[in-house]
Amino acid sequence: MYTVKAPRFSIGDLVFNRITNEHGKIRRVYQKKKEVMYQVSVPADRESWNLGGYPSDWEEDRLELSSNEHLK
């Protein structure tokens, strides 16, 4: 049995993935084995939501809160 770790981020938070250099908005939080995971909506246009977004699953240790004002 795995210990459930409390997530650092919440649904609706705007986060930045340091590995992929992308910003996105958290849509779902879940745990995969020992890792806290986030399903994130990533904008098709890096600076706005006008073109919609696509889903991507990101590990918690790659993330920090985003300061991208265009996406808030």
Backbone as ProteinMPNN parsed JSONL, in Angstrom:
{"seq_chain_A": "MYTVKAPRFSIGDLVFNRITNEHGKIRRVYQKKKEVMYQVSVPADRESWNLGGYPSDWEEDRLELSSNEHLK", "coords_chain_A": {"N_chain_A": [[0.85, -1.183, 0.0], [0.517, 2.217, -0.777], [1.572, 5.336, 0.605], [-0.538, 8.08, 0.829], [0.155, 11.147, -0.477], [-0.155, 14.569, 0.324], [-1.349, 16.886, -2.035], [0.499, 19.614, -3.536], [-0.597, 21.585, -5.114], [-3.76, 22.899, -6.352], [-6.955, 22.22, -7.959], [-7.595, 24.342, -10.657], [-5.424, 25.996, -10.225], [-2.806, 27.85, -11.781], [0.011, 26.65, -13.298], [3.571, 26.138, -13.864], [5.582, 24.148, -15.877], [8.74, 23.149, -15.402], [10.352, 21.423, -16.873], [9.223, 21.008, -19.457], [8.822, 23.589, -20.184], [6.304, 24.875, -20.195], [3.14, 26.435, -19.54], [0.149, 25.888, -17.667], [-3.265, 25.042, -16.681], [-4.521, 23.484, -13.818], [-6.654, 20.712, -13.912], [-7.364, 18.322, -12.794], [-6.466, 16.321, -9.982], [-4.5, 13.606, -9.012], [-3.237, 10.423, -7.826], [-0.507, 8.451, -8.77], [0.778, 5.539, -8.18], [3.394, 6.3, -6.104], [3.584, 8.933, -6.782], [2.286, 12.246, -6.9], [0.069, 13.428, -9.234], [-0.95, 15.601, -11.913], [-3.586, 16.476, -14.002], [-3.424, 18.6, -16.586], [-4.561, 21.451, -18.326], [-3.241, 22.644, -21.205], [-2.554, 25.583, -22.927], [-3.181, 25.968, -26.448], [-2.126, 28.096, -27.784], [0.602, 29.688, -26.574], [0.287, 32.082, -25.129], [-2.405, 32.686, -24.677], [-5.845, 31.602, -24.114], [-7.394, 31.524, -26.344], [-7.299, 29.779, -28.594], [-8.044, 27.449, -27.449], [-7.209, 24.467, -25.568], [-5.105, 21.65, -24.684], [-5.066, 18.417, -23.072], [-2.669, 17.356, -20.62], [-0.582, 15.252, -18.668], [1.099, 15.853, -15.715], [3.889, 15.516, -13.502], [4.221, 16.237, -10.031], [6.731, 17.129, -8.977], [7.929, 18.584, -10.992], [6.796, 21.015, -11.169], [5.887, 24.489, -10.585], [4.235, 27.376, -9.221], [2.667, 29.425, -11.661], [3.5, 32.54, -13.181], [2.412, 33.716, -15.353], [0.657, 36.174, -16.57], [-1.021, 36.509, -18.789], [-2.494, 34.189, -19.064], [-4.152, 33.961, -16.89]], "CA_chain_A": [[0.0, 0.0, 0.0], [1.269, 3.461, -0.877], [1.141, 6.446, 1.433], [-1.102, 9.16, 0.034], [0.835, 12.41, -0.229], [-1.019, 15.725, 0.093], [-0.883, 17.652, -3.197], [0.962, 20.995, -3.328], [-1.404, 22.48, -5.923], [-5.192, 22.594, -6.355], [-7.679, 22.407, -9.213], [-7.723, 25.754, -11.018], [-4.137, 26.695, -10.127], [-1.994, 27.991, -12.977], [1.334, 26.145, -12.951], [4.612, 26.134, -14.88], [6.365, 22.92, -15.914], [10.14, 23.525, -15.657], [10.97, 20.501, -17.825], [8.7, 21.233, -20.814], [8.736, 25.037, -20.379], [4.917, 25.16, -20.543], [2.216, 26.849, -18.5], [-1.152, 25.247, -17.805], [-4.209, 25.137, -15.566], [-4.826, 22.167, -13.261], [-8.045, 20.276, -14.061], [-7.587, 17.118, -11.98], [-5.337, 15.896, -9.153], [-4.607, 12.183, -8.709], [-1.982, 9.801, -7.411], [-0.084, 7.295, -9.556], [1.728, 4.9, -7.27], [3.827, 7.229, -5.05], [3.654, 10.286, -7.34], [1.114, 13.086, -7.083], [0.001, 13.799, -10.646], [-1.928, 16.625, -12.253], [-4.02, 16.603, -15.385], [-3.309, 20.029, -16.817], [-4.955, 21.964, -19.63], [-2.155, 23.463, -21.732], [-3.105, 26.366, -24.041], [-2.614, 25.722, -27.77], [-1.324, 29.301, -28.013], [1.296, 29.849, -25.281], [-0.03, 33.336, -24.44], [-3.84, 32.899, -24.442], [-6.726, 30.444, -24.21], [-8.248, 31.748, -27.513], [-7.301, 28.598, -29.466], [-8.342, 26.275, -26.628], [-6.079, 23.809, -24.933], [-5.052, 20.189, -24.77], [-4.71, 17.843, -21.772], [-1.36, 16.76, -20.424], [-0.389, 14.787, -17.294], [2.383, 16.338, -15.209], [4.309, 15.11, -12.157], [4.296, 17.376, -9.121], [8.083, 17.643, -8.723], [8.353, 19.419, -12.125], [5.927, 22.191, -11.228], [5.864, 25.625, -9.669], [3.142, 28.268, -9.593], [2.964, 30.235, -12.838], [3.311, 33.991, -13.072], [2.001, 34.153, -16.675], [-0.569, 36.98, -16.416], [-1.868, 36.365, -19.969], [-3.318, 32.992, -18.958], [-4.997, 33.974, -15.688]], "C_chain_A": [[0.892, 1.241, 0.0], [0.702, 4.509, 0.07], [0.64, 7.556, 0.529], [-0.452, 10.467, 0.474], [-0.136, 13.549, -0.522], [-0.481, 16.524, -1.096], [-0.481, 19.075, -2.828], [0.067, 22.0, -4.022], [-2.854, 22.008, -5.937], [-5.784, 22.78, -7.747], [-7.883, 23.899, -9.438], [-6.432, 26.54, -10.91], [-3.451, 26.733, -11.491], [-0.563, 27.63, -12.596], [2.269, 26.198, -14.159], [5.405, 24.844, -14.755], [7.796, 23.289, -16.334], [10.803, 22.647, -16.715], [10.523, 20.804, -19.262], [8.587, 22.717, -21.163], [7.337, 25.463, -20.846], [4.151, 25.613, -19.306], [0.903, 26.118, -18.726], [-1.984, 25.393, -16.554], [-4.596, 23.731, -15.115], [-6.318, 21.889, -13.352], [-8.387, 19.093, -13.157], [-6.31, 16.798, -11.21], [-5.547, 14.412, -8.843], [-3.246, 11.645, -8.293], [-1.729, 8.57, -8.263], [1.075, 6.662, -8.816], [2.122, 5.907, -6.192], [3.818, 8.687, -5.502], [2.3, 10.989, -7.33], [1.176, 13.592, -8.513], [-1.102, 14.824, -10.854], [-2.291, 16.497, -13.722], [-4.166, 18.103, -15.621], [-3.823, 20.357, -18.217], [-3.871, 22.942, -20.07], [-2.711, 24.257, -22.922], [-2.393, 26.056, -25.365], [-1.731, 26.898, -28.206], [-0.691, 29.623, -26.665], [0.862, 31.071, -24.485], [-1.517, 33.593, -24.218], [-4.595, 31.578, -24.562], [-7.598, 30.527, -25.469], [-8.35, 30.537, -28.433], [-7.619, 27.317, -28.7], [-7.085, 25.68, -26.025], [-6.129, 22.314, -25.154], [-4.625, 19.641, -23.411], [-3.311, 17.246, -21.77], [-1.238, 16.36, -18.954], [1.02, 15.132, -16.835], [2.631, 15.844, -13.787], [4.536, 16.353, -11.299], [5.697, 17.971, -8.99], [8.63, 18.505, -9.866], [7.697, 20.792, -12.114], [6.233, 23.262, -10.205], [4.681, 26.494, -10.095], [3.582, 29.159, -10.742], [2.709, 31.701, -12.554], [2.87, 34.567, -14.425], [0.641, 34.86, -16.579], [-1.523, 36.817, -17.596], [-2.839, 35.191, -19.849], [-4.258, 32.991, -17.767], [-6.38, 34.422, -15.948]], "O_chain_A": [[1.901, 1.292, 0.703], [-0.505, 4.558, 0.304], [1.313, 7.932, -0.431], [-0.504, 10.839, 1.647], [-0.865, 13.499, -1.514], [0.715, 16.808, -1.158], [-1.053, 19.672, -1.915], [-0.032, 23.146, -3.584], [-3.147, 20.866, -5.581], [-5.181, 23.422, -8.607], [-8.289, 24.628, -8.533], [-6.341, 27.643, -11.447], [-3.51, 25.77, -12.256], [0.012, 28.226, -11.686], [1.831, 26.29, -15.306], [5.848, 24.483, -13.665], [8.033, 23.689, -17.474], [11.732, 23.096, -17.386], [11.348, 20.852, -20.173], [8.291, 23.066, -22.306], [7.19, 26.283, -21.752], [4.469, 25.228, -18.18], [0.578, 25.765, -19.859], [-1.492, 25.809, -15.505], [-4.957, 22.889, -15.937], [-7.143, 22.702, -12.934], [-9.546, 18.886, -12.799], [-5.206, 16.983, -11.722], [-6.643, 14.007, -8.455], [-2.233, 12.335, -8.401], [-2.621, 7.744, -8.459], [2.196, 7.17, -8.822], [1.258, 6.336, -5.427], [4.024, 9.586, -4.686], [1.288, 10.4, -7.708], [2.198, 14.117, -8.954], [-2.055, 14.905, -10.08], [-1.416, 16.418, -14.583], [-4.934, 18.781, -14.939], [-3.555, 19.629, -19.173], [-3.612, 23.941, -19.398], [-3.283, 23.663, -23.837], [-1.172, 25.903, -25.404], [-0.73, 26.72, -28.899], [-1.418, 29.815, -25.69], [1.05, 31.099, -23.269], [-1.874, 34.613, -23.63], [-4.062, 30.577, -25.043], [-8.469, 29.677, -25.651], [-9.415, 30.298, -29.003], [-7.479, 26.22, -29.241], [-6.033, 26.318, -25.983], [-7.076, 21.784, -25.736], [-3.903, 20.312, -22.673], [-2.838, 16.71, -22.771], [-1.744, 17.067, -18.083], [2.005, 14.759, -17.471], [1.71, 15.763, -12.974], [4.988, 17.387, -11.791], [5.84, 19.19, -8.901], [9.698, 19.101, -9.719], [8.007, 21.638, -12.953], [6.757, 22.996, -9.124], [4.181, 26.356, -11.212], [4.732, 29.596, -10.794], [1.815, 32.055, -11.785], [2.945, 35.779, -14.626], [-0.4, 34.206, -16.515], [-2.732, 36.972, -17.422], [-3.901, 35.204, -20.472], [-5.089, 32.091, -17.648], [-7.194, 34.48, -15.026]]}, "name": "protein", "num_of_chains": 1, "seq": "MYTVKAPRFSIGDLVFNRITNEHGKIRRVYQKKKEVMYQVSVPADRESWNLGGYPSDWEEDRLELSSNEHLK"}
